[in-house]
Amino acid sequence: MNNLAPDDSQKPVHDRQCTRHKVELHFRLGGKDERGDFFEEEVVTRDLSECGGSFTSKRPISIGSTLSLADRTGFISMINITWGKVVDHLNTGMYGFRFLFPLED
């Protein structure tokens, strides 16, 4: 996970367009990892909003990747990975994402 920031000390602060809420929801993540290999993995969100959210993954995922995020009903959203960082010594990454298409009411 060589493109992940080891800490937040140099990260600029930006206001969010949407308020994120701490919520743990299970999703199926799919796409290509940092090595270009296709993968599917179950992830659990850490927080979520109508604009995006974050999750942890044991896979290295490149910043800027476009992936699919599917819920248990089969609804699929396309997401873009906007940031990532290593969260522990096990080389787990925490990733932030934004939805590519606005969610409809």
N, C-alpha and C positions, 0 to 999 in steps of 0.2 A: 504494500500500500504506500508506494513512494510519493504519491501526490497528496497525501493527507497531512494536514497541519498537526504538529505535536501538541500545540497549545493555542489558546485564544489571545495571547498577549499582544499580537500584532494585528488582530482582526478589526477592521473598521466597524463601527456601529451604524446600523441602518434601521429606520423605522419600518415596521411591517405594514403592508396594505391590509392584512386581515389578522384578527386576533386568534392566536393559537390557544388551544385548550389541551390540557394534559388528559390524554385518553389512550387506552391500549386496545387497539383493534387488530385482528388477524387479517393479513392479506397475503396473496401469492404474488411474489415479485418475479418478473421474467425479463430476459434480455441478454446482452453480452456483458461479461465482466471485463476487468482491466486487461486481461490477456487476450480478449476477443473470443472467448469460449462462451457458448450459449449456456445459460443456467436458469433454473427455477428454484425458488427458495421461499419458505414461509417466513414472513417477517411480522413483527408486532410494532405498531406505531408507538412513539413516545409522546408525541403531540400531533394535533391535526387542526386544520382550518379549511375554509372553502378555497384558499389559495394554495395550500401545500401542507407540509408536515415534516416529520423526521422519523427514522427507524434505525435499528442496528442490524448489521449483517456481518457474517464471518467471511464473506467474499470481498475481494478488492474491486471496487467499482470506480470508474473514472468520472471525475467531475465533468459535467456536460453531457453525460450519457442519457439517452432516451430509453426508458424502460416501460413495461406494462405493470400495472398494479391491479389485481383482481380481488374482489371481495368474495364471500362465500356463496353469494347468489349468482356469480358469474359475470357481474358487471365489471367491465374493464376500463380503467383510466390510463391514459398515457401521461407519464411524468418525466421531468428533467431533473437530474441530480445537480444541485446548485452548490453544495459544499460537503466536505467530509473530513473526519479526523479520527485518529486512533484513540480508543477509549480505555484500553487496558493492555496488559502485557501479553494477552492471548491473541493480539493482532486483530481484534474485533474493531470494525469501523462504525461510526455513527454518521449517518448521511441525512442531509436536508434535501427536500425536493419541492418543486412547484408543479401544479397541474398544468399541462400544456393547453388544455381547452377548458374554459370556464364551466363550472358545474351549473346545471340548470335547476331551477326550483321545481 
